Amino acid sequence: MTEAKTSLKRTLIGKVVSDKRAKTVTVLVERRVKHELYDKIVMKSSKYHAHDEKSEYKMGDIIEISESRPLSKTKNWVVTRLVQKAALV
């Protein structure tokens, strides 16, 4: 029985807001949530530290990250792919 194994790891898409660390990028993930009391759509955001082995992703890039084993005290996500390159200003 060779079946395609579906990944149980979570994946998120966010924007690189810092690339100053060695082999690490900080990714801002924003999501839209309905407020419980006021029924208004509000933006909630979270920052994640993701492992970037070749330091190839720069500020402004939109990337996909996936869950992994803990790589350091704050880093347990890995960059999986580039979704959109940052626009040159």
N, C-alpha and C positions, 0 to 999 in steps of 0.2 A: 504494500500500500504506500505509494508515493504521492501524497497529496500536497498541494501548495499550502505552506504554513503562513497564516496571516499574522502579521506583527502585532503584538500586544502593547508595543511602545507608543506613547502619545507623541504626536507631532504638532508643532505650532508654527505659524508664519508670523514674522515680525521684522522690525527695522533695526539695523545696526546703529547704535547710538554712541558706541565707544569701541575703538580698536587699538587702544594704547598698550594693553598688556601683551605679553609674549604668548602666542598660541591661544589667545582668548579674545572673544568678542562679547560685548554686552548687547543683548537684544531686547527691544521694547515691544511687547505684545499687547495690542489694544483689542478690547472686545466690547460689544454693545450689549447692555443689560437693562431690563425694564426695572425701574425703581419699584420696590414693593408697595409703598404707601401712595406715591404720587403718580404711578403708571407712566412716568416719563422715561424715555430712552436716555440712558447716561453711558458715557464712555468710562470703562475701567481699564487700568493698565497694570502690567507687571513687567519687571525686568528680570532677565535670566542671563547667567554667564554660560556661554557655550564654547566648547573646544573647537578651535580652528587650527588644525595641524600645520598648514603651510602659510598661515597669516595672509590669506588671499582675499578676504572680505574686508571692505573698507566702509567708513561711515556713510550712511544713507542707503546702502544696499538692502534689499528686501530678501530675506533668506528663510529657509525652512530648517527647524531644529527638531531633533528627536531625543527622547529620554535615553539615558544610558546609566551605567554604574557610576557611583561617585568617583570623580577624577581628582577632586580637591575638596577643600572645606565648603566652598560655595558653588562648585561647578559639577553638575550632573546632567548636562545636555551636550549634544554633539551636532555640529552643523552638517546637514545632509545634502542640501543643494541650494543653488542660487536661483531665486525666483525672478528678481529684476535688478539690474545694475543701477547704481546711483546716477542720476542725471547730472551732467557737468553744468555748473552755474557760471 
